[in-house]
Amino acid sequence: MHKTAKRSARALAAGAFALTLALAGCSSNNTNSNTANGGTASPAANGDDNAPVTFSVFMSGPGQQPTADNKILKLMKDKTGVSFNMEFLVGDLQQKLGVMIAGGDYPDIMSGDDKLINAKAYIPLEDLIEKYAPNLKKHYAAVWNQIKDESDGHIYVLPSYGVYQGKITEPTYQGPGFWLQKAVLEEMGYPSPKTLDEYFDIIAKYKEKHPDMIGFESLNFDWRVFPLQNAPEHLSGHPNDGAVIVDNNKAQIFADKDISKTYYKKLNEINAQGLMDKEAFVQNYDQYLAKIASGKVIGMFDQHWNFQDGETSLISQGKIENTYIGFPLLYPGAEEWYRDRGAVGTNRGFGISINAKDPVRIIKFWDQMITEEWQKTIQWGIKGEDYEVKEDGTFYRTPEQRANADKTSWQVANKITTMHGYMPKIQGTYSDGNAADPGTQPQEFFDSLKPYDQKILKAYNKKSWSEFFKEPKENNIYFPAYSIVLKDGSPAQLAQSKLNDLQVKYLPKAIMASPDEFESVWTDYVNQIHKLDIKAYEDRINEGIQQRIKNWSVK
């Protein structure tokens, strides 16, 4: 599965609920030809940029509704006139999108998804940006060609991640890895596992002493199936290209390859040892997060951003020892490539729907929000309340301010973490040299750590969590291959969808089978894969790779 969203922190999923969207007056008869040019009756186009307006917003992940008096939302309303009715995903994303598309019931603003693009649910944004959004144009200038939809050359979604300015600092790590609880590492003498055998040996020994713990956790739900599907590409020394590995600019699936069989055979072995969570493949995302938040899970393979809400809960409970450190496990002879350089998240972010009542006002709002003044407010908070400034201009937080930021109750009243996760944002550093957010300010990061975490890092002779992984290599020009668009209903898209369905069905069967049945289940699985038109899928990915090499290379 290809989904990723680096550094996409989201509020605790257990508290998510949805507001009914206020769509009165938002007719699906509103067509691209009118809205793409901003319309003729737009208050924003006529100069009334601060008239009160409420936009409906759909976010494709779970989240907790901000409080009615949320400080940042109030400031936005006071200074821009804009407020929001927010809906967070509850349940299955594809089912939700299917209902939206079937009825044409789109809110004003929606987080990006290929399915919505294929359904022509968004308006093109490039003309609006050129005419009304100079700050956005500057922000995306270096990646302007990359953020265009490859099928027709339009920009439908403003990427929320992967656009950097200034110096890139990354003390935290949000990507893929094999994770272990800090308490486990502490009790086991601070080991640094490098192979699957070493990793699962740690889990087995710890679980023997603590039988009430869950050994190894996973997830096989909705679009979040990458905790189950993606490990083989990293174990074999490849970056996150989704369902394919790419060597010498040529992509192929790895689901049927030995690098996958080796991994799932190992999971079959650890399941026979009682280390695999028996509920791993039938639970939903909220249940997965709840187990992480319980402090009972020893380890798992996942991308950090995907389970970070569970860690946020653990920190709020005062259980920091139950949070995690990631390790880059490898097969013999493989060269590590877990970290990457944060390629722009093509088609991942907010777009404006064809039903939007005032596209010009929306684009002008986003244009304001990408300024350094607003980015500092959104990411750092209010000066003197949420952070302080040293005489040399360096931003920092007091212990009290850091403690507040760790509390979910404080976050929903003083931050817009979930919505900001989908908005255009500055990453890297501001023009004054401060990092874009507290988590990437090196000294603030270390100072903000609890004594326990500082002790753990000292034991490993490291200063940040990202140091457990090698510095990322230069991204391949086409990276990531998972963002190459597959036309809905095309042979390539159908093959990819059916391949994913087979993985969802057969991988749990192979893992949960008795060891003497693994080979037969695996053979059946591979035979089913080979009945699909995999060539159509691989050909489309390879076509996209060559297009990107041609169009994205520096001229």
MARTOR-841559 format. One record per residue (C-alpha): residue in one letter; y, z, x. Coordinates in steps of 0.1 Angstrom, whole numbers. Each point is the difference from the previous one (the first is absolute). Last residue first. Layout:
% residues N
+------+-------+-------+-------+
| type |     v |     w |     u |
+------+-------+-------+-------+
|    A |     Y |     Z |     X |
...
+------+-------+-------+-------+
% end
This chain:
% residues 555
+------+-------+-------+-------+
| type |     v |     w |     u |
+------+-------+-------+-------+
|    K |   218 |  -173 |   169 |
|    V |   -15 |    35 |    -3 |
|    S |   -33 |    -3 |   -17 |
|    W |     1 |     7 |   -38 |
|    N |    -4 |   -35 |   -14 |
|    K |   -28 |   -15 |    22 |
|    I |   -20 |    31 |     8 |
|    R |     5 |    10 |   -37 |
|    Q |   -13 |   -32 |   -13 |
|    Q |   -30 |     2 |    24 |
|    I |    -8 |    35 |   -12 |
|    G |     3 |   -11 |   -37 |
|    E |   -24 |   -28 |     5 |
|    N |   -24 |    24 |    17 |
|    I |     3 |    24 |   -30 |
|    R |    -6 |   -29 |   -24 |
|    D |   -30 |   -13 |    20 |
|    E |   -15 |    35 |     1 |
|    Y |     2 |     3 |   -38 |
|    A |   -14 |   -35 |    -7 |
|    K |   -27 |     5 |    26 |
|    I |   -11 |    32 |   -18 |
|    D |   -10 |   -20 |   -30 |
|    L |   -24 |    27 |   -11 |
|    K |   -38 |    -2 |     2 |
|    H |     2 |    13 |    36 |
|    I |    14 |    33 |   -12 |
|    Q |   -30 |     5 |   -23 |
|    N |   -24 |    -6 |    29 |
|    V |    20 |    26 |    21 |
|    Y |    -4 |    26 |   -28 |
|    D |   -37 |    -7 |    -5 |
|    T |    -6 |     4 |    38 |
|    W |    20 |    32 |     0 |
|    V |   -21 |    15 |   -28 |
|    S |   -32 |   -10 |    17 |
|    E |    11 |    14 |    33 |
|    F |    12 |    33 |   -15 |
|    E |   -32 |     8 |   -18 |
|    D |   -17 |    20 |    28 |
|    P |    31 |    21 |     4 |
|    S |     1 |    10 |   -37 |
|    A |    28 |   -18 |   -18 |
|    M |    34 |    17 |    -4 |
|    I |    17 |   -20 |    27 |
|    A |   -15 |   -33 |   -11 |
|    K |     7 |     6 |   -36 |
|    P |    35 |    11 |     7 |
|    L |     6 |   -32 |    20 |
|    Y |   -16 |   -22 |   -27 |
|    K |    23 |     3 |   -31 |
|    V |    35 |     3 |    15 |
|    Q |    -9 |   -24 |    27 |
|    L |   -14 |   -25 |   -25 |
|    D |    32 |     3 |   -21 |
|    N |    21 |    -6 |    32 |
|    L |   -19 |   -31 |     7 |
|    K |     5 |   -12 |   -36 |
|    S |    37 |     5 |     3 |
|    Q |     2 |   -18 |    34 |
|    A |   -21 |   -29 |   -14 |
|    L |    22 |    -3 |   -31 |
|    Q |    32 |     1 |    21 |
|    A |   -13 |   -28 |    23 |
|    P |   -13 |   -21 |   -28 |
|    S |    34 |     2 |   -17 |
|    G |     4 |    21 |   -31 |
|    D |    32 |    18 |    12 |
|    K |    13 |   -17 |    31 |
|    L |   -10 |    20 |    31 |
|    V |    31 |    12 |    19 |
|    I |    -3 |     8 |    37 |
|    S |     8 |    37 |     2 |
|    Y |   -35 |    10 |    12 |
|    A |     5 |   -21 |    32 |
|    P |    25 |    25 |    14 |
|    F |    11 |   -13 |    24 |
|    Y |     7 |   -37 |     4 |
|    I |    19 |     3 |    32 |
|    N |   -26 |    23 |    15 |
|    N |    15 |    35 |     3 |
|    E |     8 |    12 |    35 |
|    K |   -24 |    28 |    10 |
|    P |     4 |    34 |   -15 |
|    E |     3 |    31 |    23 |
|    K |   -34 |    17 |     1 |
|    F |    -9 |    25 |   -27 |
|    F |    -1 |    39 |     3 |
|    E |    36 |    -4 |    11 |
|    S |    10 |    -8 |   -36 |
|    W |    -4 |    37 |    -9 |
|    S |    28 |    11 |    23 |
|    K |     6 |    20 |    32 |
|    K |   -34 |    -2 |    16 |
|    N |   -19 |    22 |    25 |
|    Y |   -30 |     4 |   -24 |
|    A |     4 |    38 |    -1 |
|    K |    37 |    -4 |    -1 |
|    L |    -2 |   -22 |   -31 |
|    I |   -21 |    26 |   -18 |
|    K |    24 |    28 |    10 |
|    Q |    30 |   -19 |   -12 |
|    D |   -19 |    -5 |   -33 |
|    Y |    -6 |    37 |    -4 |
|    P |    36 |     8 |    10 |
|    K |    11 |   -21 |   -30 |
|    L |    15 |   -33 |     9 |
|    S |    36 |    -6 |    -8 |
|    D |    11 |     4 |    36 |
|    F |   -24 |   -28 |    10 |
|    F |    13 |   -24 |   -26 |
|    E |    36 |    10 |     5 |
|    Q |    -4 |    -8 |    37 |
|    P |   -15 |   -34 |    -6 |
|    Q |    20 |   -11 |   -31 |
|    T |   -27 |   -20 |   -18 |
|    G |    -8 |    26 |   -27 |
|    P |    36 |     8 |    -5 |
|    D |     8 |   -35 |   -12 |
|    A |    17 |   -31 |    13 |
|    A |     2 |    14 |    35 |
|    N |    34 |     8 |    14 |
|    G |    16 |   -23 |    25 |
|    D |    34 |    -4 |   -16 |
|    S |    -8 |   -36 |   -11 |
|    Y |   -30 |    14 |   -20 |
|    T |   -35 |     1 |    14 |
|    G |   -34 |   -15 |    -7 |
|    Q |    -6 |    -7 |   -37 |
|    I |    27 |    -9 |   -25 |
|    K |   -12 |    -3 |   -36 |
|    P |    -5 |   -25 |   -28 |
|    M |   -15 |    20 |   -29 |
|    Y |   -37 |     6 |    -8 |
|    G |    -4 |    33 |    18 |
|    H |    35 |    10 |   -11 |
|    M |   -15 |     2 |   -35 |
|    T |   -26 |    25 |    11 |
|    T |    21 |    21 |    22 |
|    I |    30 |     3 |   -23 |
|    K |    12 |    34 |    15 |
|    N |    17 |    31 |   -11 |
|    A |   -16 |    12 |   -32 |
|    V |   -34 |   -16 |     4 |
|    Q |     0 |    11 |    37 |
|    W |     8 |    36 |    -7 |
|    S |   -29 |     5 |   -23 |
|    T |   -23 |   -18 |    25 |
|    K |    10 |    24 |    27 |
|    D |     0 |   -12 |    36 |
|    A |    36 |   -11 |    -1 |
|    N |    11 |    36 |    -8 |
|    A |   -18 |    14 |    31 |
|    R |    18 |   -26 |    21 |
|    Q |    34 |    10 |   -14 |
|    E |    -8 |    37 |     6 |
|    P |   -10 |    -7 |    36 |
|    T |    33 |   -18 |     5 |
|    R |     0 |   -38 |     1 |
|    Y |    12 |   -24 |    27 |
|    F |    23 |   -30 |     3 |
|    T |    14 |    -8 |    35 |
|    G |    37 |    -7 |     1 |
|    D |     7 |    16 |    34 |
|    E |    15 |    31 |   -17 |
|    K |   -32 |     4 |   -20 |
|    V |    -3 |   -12 |   -36 |
|    E |   -17 |    19 |   -28 |
|    Y |   -25 |    -9 |   -26 |
|    D |    -9 |     6 |   -37 |
|    E |    31 |    18 |   -12 |
|    G |    27 |    -4 |    27 |
|    K |    -5 |   -38 |     0 |
|    I |   -17 |   -11 |   -32 |
|    G |   -34 |   -15 |     3 |
|    W |   -18 |   -15 |    30 |
|    Q |   -18 |   -30 |   -15 |
|    I |    21 |    -7 |   -32 |
|    T |    33 |    12 |    14 |
|    K |    -5 |   -16 |    34 |
|    Q |   -10 |   -33 |   -17 |
|    W |    31 |     2 |   -22 |
|    E |    24 |     2 |    28 |
|    E |   -20 |   -24 |    21 |
|    T |     3 |   -27 |   -26 |
|    I |   -33 |   -11 |   -17 |
|    M |     9 |    18 |   -32 |
|    Q |    31 |   -20 |    -6 |
|    D |   -18 |   -33 |     1 |
|    W |   -27 |    15 |   -22 |
|    F |    27 |     7 |   -27 |
|    K |    14 |   -35 |     4 |
|    I |   -34 |   -15 |    -5 |
|    I |    -5 |    21 |   -32 |
|    R |    35 |    -8 |   -14 |
|    V |    -6 |   -37 |     6 |
|    P |   -34 |     1 |   -17 |
|    D |    15 |    14 |   -32 |
|    K |   -23 |     1 |   -30 |
|    A |   -33 |    -4 |    19 |
|    N |   -26 |   -18 |   -20 |
|    I |   -10 |   -25 |    28 |
|    S |    -7 |    31 |    21 |
|    I |    19 |    10 |    31 |
|    G |   -20 |     9 |    31 |
|    F |    -8 |    32 |    18 |
|    G |   -22 |     4 |    30 |
|    R |   -31 |   -17 |    14 |
|    N |     2 |   -38 |    -1 |
|    T |    -1 |    -1 |    38 |
|    G |    -1 |    34 |    16 |
|    V |    17 |    -8 |    33 |
|    A |   -23 |     6 |    29 |
|    G |    -2 |    36 |    11 |
|    R |    -7 |    -2 |    37 |
|    D |   -37 |     8 |    -2 |
|    R |   -21 |    31 |     6 |
|    Y |   -38 |    -3 |    -3 |
|    W |    -6 |   -26 |    27 |
|    E |   -23 |    16 |    26 |
|    E |   -21 |   -23 |    22 |
|    A |   -37 |    -2 |    -8 |
|    G |   -27 |     3 |    27 |
|    P |   -20 |    26 |   -18 |
|    Y |    11 |     3 |   -37 |
|    L |    32 |    19 |    -5 |
|    L |    15 |    31 |   -16 |
|    P |    38 |     2 |     0 |
|    F |     5 |    37 |   -10 |
|    G |    22 |    15 |   -27 |
|    I |    12 |    36 |    -3 |
|    Y |    -1 |    18 |   -34 |
|    T |    13 |    27 |   -22 |
|    N |   -22 |    31 |    -7 |
|    E |    18 |    22 |    25 |
|    I |    32 |    -7 |   -19 |
|    K |   -13 |    20 |   -29 |
|    G |    33 |    17 |   -12 |
|    Q |    -5 |   -13 |   -35 |
|    S |    30 |   -24 |     3 |
|    I |   -16 |   -13 |    33 |
|    L |   -33 |    -6 |   -18 |
|    S |    19 |   -19 |   -28 |
|    T |    17 |   -22 |    24 |
|    E |   -33 |    -6 |    17 |
|    G |   -14 |   -13 |   -33 |
|    D |    30 |   -22 |    -4 |
|    Q |    -7 |   -14 |    35 |
|    F |   -33 |   -15 |   -11 |
|    N |    10 |   -37 |    -2 |
|    W |    28 |     4 |    26 |
|    H |   -25 |    10 |    26 |
|    Q |   -22 |   -31 |    -3 |
|    D |   -35 |    11 |    -6 |
|    F |   -33 |     9 |    16 |
|    M |   -11 |    35 |   -10 |
|    G |    -4 |    36 |    13 |
|    I |    -7 |    36 |    -6 |
|    V |    10 |     1 |   -37 |
|    K |     2 |    34 |   -16 |
|    G |    38 |     6 |     3 |
|    S |     4 |    -3 |   -38 |
|    A |    28 |   -25 |     5 |
|    I |   -24 |   -26 |    15 |
|    K |   -23 |     6 |   -30 |
|    A |    30 |    -4 |   -24 |
|    L |    10 |   -32 |    17 |
|    Y |   -35 |   -15 |    -6 |
|    Q |     2 |    11 |   -36 |
|    D |    33 |   -16 |    -5 |
|    Y |   -13 |   -32 |    16 |
|    N |   -30 |    -3 |   -23 |
|    Q |   -35 |    13 |     7 |
|    V |   -32 |   -20 |    -3 |
|    F |    -6 |   -10 |    36 |
|    A |     8 |    33 |    17 |
|    E |   -19 |    22 |   -24 |
|    K |   -30 |     7 |    22 |
|    D |    23 |     9 |    29 |
|    M |   -18 |   -11 |    31 |
|    L |   -12 |    26 |    25 |
|    G |   -34 |     7 |   -16 |
|    Q |   -21 |   -13 |    29 |
|    A |   -11 |   -30 |   -20 |
|    N |    36 |    -7 |    -6 |
|    I |     6 |     1 |    37 |
|    E |   -27 |   -27 |     5 |
|    N |    13 |   -22 |   -27 |
|    L |    35 |     3 |    15 |
|    K |   -14 |   -11 |    33 |
|    K |   -17 |   -30 |   -17 |
|    Y |    34 |    -7 |   -15 |
|    Y |    17 |    -2 |    34 |
|    T |   -27 |   -21 |    17 |
|    K |    -2 |   -24 |   -30 |
|    S |    38 |    -6 |     2 |
|    I |     1 |   -10 |    36 |
|    D |   -32 |   -19 |    -5 |
|    K |    19 |   -25 |   -23 |
|    D |    -2 |    -4 |   -38 |
|    A |    32 |    18 |    -9 |
|    F |    17 |   -15 |    31 |
|    I |    18 |   -30 |   -16 |
|    Q |    12 |   -26 |    24 |
|    A |    34 |    -9 |    14 |
|    K |    10 |   -23 |    29 |
|    N |    31 |     6 |    20 |
|    N |   -20 |     7 |    32 |
|    D |   -19 |    28 |   -18 |
|    V |    10 |    11 |   -34 |
|    I |   -19 |    26 |   -20 |
|    V |     0 |    -4 |   -38 |
|    A |     1 |    22 |   -31 |
|    G |    33 |    17 |    10 |
|    D |    17 |   -11 |    32 |
|    N |     2 |    36 |    12 |
|    P |    -3 |    -4 |    38 |
|    H |   -33 |    -9 |    17 |
|    G |   -19 |    20 |    26 |
|    S |   -35 |     1 |   -15 |
|    L |     4 |    35 |   -14 |
|    H |    33 |   -12 |   -15 |
|    E |   -16 |   -29 |   -19 |
|    P |   -30 |    22 |   -10 |
|    A |    22 |    27 |   -17 |
|    N |    15 |   -23 |   -27 |
|    Q |   -23 |     3 |   -30 |
|    L |    -4 |    36 |   -10 |
|    P |    34 |    14 |     6 |
|    F |    13 |   -36 |    -9 |
|    V |   -11 |     4 |   -36 |
|    R |    34 |    10 |   -14 |
|    W |     4 |   -30 |   -23 |
|    D |   -19 |    18 |   -28 |
|    F |   -23 |    27 |    14 |
|    N |   -26 |     1 |    28 |
|    L |    12 |    31 |    20 |
|    S |   -16 |    20 |    28 |
|    E |    -8 |    35 |    12 |
|    F |   -21 |    13 |    28 |
|    G |   -13 |    36 |     3 |
|    I |    11 |    18 |   -31 |
|    M |     1 |    38 |     8 |
|    D |   -21 |    27 |   -17 |
|    P |   -25 |    -2 |    28 |
|    H |    24 |    14 |    26 |
|    K |   -20 |     7 |    32 |
|    E |   -22 |   -31 |    -5 |
|    K |    30 |   -18 |   -12 |
|    Y |    17 |     5 |    33 |
|    K |   -30 |   -13 |    20 |
|    A |    -5 |   -30 |   -23 |
|    I |    37 |   -10 |     1 |
|    I |     2 |     2 |    38 |
|    D |   -31 |   -21 |     3 |
|    F |    15 |   -24 |   -24 |
|    Y |    29 |    -7 |    24 |
|    E |   -21 |    -2 |    31 |
|    D |   -24 |   -24 |   -16 |
|    L |    28 |   -22 |   -14 |
|    T |    15 |    -2 |    35 |
|    K |    31 |    13 |    17 |
|    P |     1 |    36 |   -11 |
|    S |    28 |    21 |    16 |
|    P |   -12 |    36 |    -2 |
|    Y |    24 |    30 |    -4 |
|    G |   -25 |    29 |     5 |
|    M |   -21 |    -4 |   -32 |
|    E |    19 |    27 |   -18 |
|    E |    34 |   -16 |     7 |
|    L |   -13 |   -35 |    -9 |
|    V |   -14 |    13 |   -33 |
|    A |    33 |    18 |    -8 |
|    K |    19 |   -32 |     8 |
|    Q |   -20 |   -19 |   -26 |
|    L |   -15 |   -33 |    12 |
|    W |    11 |   -36 |    -7 |
|    F |   -15 |   -33 |    10 |
|    G |    30 |   -23 |     2 |
|    P |    22 |   -24 |   -19 |
|    G |    38 |     1 |     0 |
|    Q |    27 |    26 |    -8 |
|    Y |     6 |    15 |    34 |
|    T |    29 |    24 |     6 |
|    P |    20 |     0 |    33 |
|    E |    10 |   -36 |    -7 |
|    T |    33 |   -10 |    17 |
|    I |    13 |   -36 |    -2 |
|    K |    33 |    -5 |    17 |
|    G |    27 |   -20 |   -18 |
|    Q |    -8 |   -18 |   -32 |
|    Y |   -34 |    -4 |   -18 |
|    V |   -12 |   -19 |   -30 |
|    G |   -37 |     9 |    -5 |
|    Y |     2 |    17 |   -34 |
|    S |    14 |    -4 |   -35 |
|    P |    -2 |   -38 |    -2 |
|    L |    25 |   -15 |   -25 |
|    V |   -22 |   -19 |   -25 |
|    Y |     4 |   -34 |   -15 |
|    I |    13 |   -21 |    29 |
|    H |    -6 |   -37 |    -6 |
|    G |   -17 |   -24 |    23 |
|    D |   -25 |   -14 |   -25 |
|    S |   -35 |    10 |     9 |
|    E |     8 |    20 |    32 |
|    D |    22 |    24 |   -18 |
|    K |    30 |     7 |    22 |
|    I |     0 |    33 |    19 |
|    Q |   -10 |   -16 |    33 |
|    N |    29 |   -26 |    -1 |
|    W |    26 |    27 |    -2 |
|    V |   -16 |    23 |    25 |
|    A |    29 |     4 |    25 |
|    A |    26 |    -3 |   -28 |
|    Y |   -16 |    27 |   -22 |
|    H |    26 |    27 |     5 |
|    K |    29 |   -25 |     4 |
|    K |    -8 |   -16 |   -33 |
|    L |    -4 |    34 |   -16 |
|    N |    34 |    10 |    12 |
|    P |    16 |   -33 |   -12 |
|    A |   -14 |     5 |   -36 |
|    Y |    19 |   -19 |   -27 |
|    K |    -1 |   -37 |     7 |
|    E |   -27 |    -5 |    26 |
|    I |   -21 |    28 |   -14 |
|    L |     2 |   -14 |   -36 |
|    D |    -9 |   -34 |    14 |
|    E |   -30 |    14 |    19 |
|    L |   -13 |    21 |   -29 |
|    P |   -24 |   -22 |   -20 |
|    I |    -9 |    16 |   -33 |
|    Y |   -32 |    19 |    -5 |
|    A |   -28 |    -1 |   -26 |
|    K |   -12 |   -34 |    11 |
|    A |   -36 |    10 |    -7 |
|    N |    -9 |    -8 |    36 |
|    I |    28 |    23 |    12 |
|    L |   -12 |    28 |   -24 |
|    K |   -36 |    -4 |    14 |
|    D |    13 |     0 |    36 |
|    D |    15 |    34 |    -6 |
|    G |    35 |    13 |     6 |
|    S |    15 |    31 |   -15 |
|    M |    17 |    -7 |   -33 |
|    I |    36 |     1 |   -12 |
|    D |    15 |   -10 |   -34 |
|    P |   -32 |    10 |   -18 |
|    Y |   -26 |   -27 |   -10 |
|    D |   -17 |    -4 |   -33 |
|    G |   -12 |   -36 |     2 |
|    G |   -28 |    11 |   -23 |
|    A |   -29 |   -14 |    21 |
|    I |    18 |     7 |    33 |
|    M |     7 |    37 |    -8 |
|    V |   -35 |     6 |   -13 |
|    G |   -15 |   -17 |    31 |
|    L |    23 |    20 |    23 |
|    K |   -13 |    33 |   -15 |
|    Q |   -36 |   -11 |     3 |
|    Q |     5 |   -10 |    36 |
|    L |    17 |    33 |     8 |
|    D |   -27 |    22 |   -15 |
|    G |    11 |    35 |   -11 |
|    V |    35 |    13 |    -2 |
|    L |    26 |   -20 |    19 |
|    F |    35 |    14 |     0 |
|    E |    27 |    -8 |   -25 |
|    M |    36 |     7 |     7 |
|    N |    30 |    -3 |   -23 |
|    F |    28 |    -4 |    24 |
|    S |    37 |     6 |     6 |
|    V |    28 |   -21 |    13 |
|    G |    37 |     8 |    -4 |
|    T |     5 |    -6 |    37 |
|    K |    16 |    32 |    14 |
|    D |    -8 |    25 |   -27 |
|    K |   -34 |   -16 |    -8 |
|    M |   -11 |    -1 |    36 |
|    L |    11 |    36 |     6 |
|    K |   -19 |    11 |   -31 |
|    L |   -31 |   -19 |    13 |
|    I |     4 |    17 |    34 |
|    K |     3 |    35 |   -14 |
|    N |   -27 |    -1 |   -26 |
|    D |    14 |    16 |   -32 |
|    A |   -27 |   -14 |   -24 |
|    T |   -26 |     9 |    26 |
|    P |   -18 |   -29 |    18 |
|    Q |   -33 |   -12 |   -17 |
|    Q |   -30 |     5 |    23 |
|    G |   -17 |   -30 |    14 |
|    P |   -29 |   -24 |    -5 |
|    G |     1 |   -35 |    14 |
|    S |    12 |   -34 |   -13 |
|    M |    35 |    12 |    -8 |
|    F |    17 |   -13 |   -32 |
|    V |    37 |     2 |    -4 |
|    S |    22 |    -1 |   -31 |
|    F |    37 |    -4 |     7 |
|    T |    28 |    21 |   -15 |
|    V |    36 |   -11 |     2 |
|    P |    34 |    18 |     1 |
|    A |    28 |   -23 |    12 |
|    N |     4 |     3 |    38 |
|    D |     1 |   -36 |    11 |
|    D |    24 |   -13 |   -27 |
|    G |     9 |   -31 |    20 |
|    N |   -10 |   -28 |   -23 |
|    A |   -33 |    -6 |    18 |
|    A |    -8 |    37 |    -3 |
|    P |     7 |    -1 |   -37 |
|    S |   -24 |   -29 |    -3 |
|    A |     8 |   -23 |   -29 |
|    T |    -7 |   -33 |    16 |
|    G |   -34 |     6 |    15 |
|    G |    -7 |    10 |    36 |
|    N |   -10 |   -34 |    13 |
|    A |   -37 |     8 |     0 |
|    T |     5 |    16 |   -35 |
|    N |     9 |   -33 |   -17 |
|    S |   -24 |   -25 |    14 |
|    N |   -27 |    27 |     3 |
|    T |    -3 |     5 |   -37 |
|    N |     9 |    29 |   -24 |
|    N |   -24 |    -8 |   -28 |
|    S |   -19 |    31 |    10 |
|    S |    27 |    20 |   -18 |
|    C |    16 |    30 |    16 |
|    G |    22 |    12 |   -29 |
|    A |   -20 |    32 |    -5 |
|    L |   -22 |     5 |    31 |
|    A |     3 |    37 |     5 |
|    L |   -33 |     7 |    17 |
|    T |   -20 |    29 |   -13 |
|    L |     0 |    26 |    28 |
|    A |   -31 |     5 |    21 |
|    F |   -18 |    30 |    15 |
|    A |    -9 |     9 |    35 |
|    G |    -5 |    36 |     9 |
|    A |   -35 |    -4 |    15 |
|    A |    13 |   -29 |    21 |
|    L |    21 |    22 |    23 |
|    A |    30 |   -20 |    10 |
|    R |    -4 |   -31 |    21 |
|    A |     6 |    -7 |    37 |
|    S |    -3 |   -37 |     8 |
|    R |     2 |     2 |    38 |
|    K |   -20 |   -32 |     3 |
|    A |   -10 |   -17 |   -33 |
|    T |   -34 |   -15 |     1 |
|    K |   -22 |   -20 |   -23 |
|    H |   -25 |   -25 |    14 |
|    M |   -34 |    10 |   -14 |
+------+-------+-------+-------+
% end
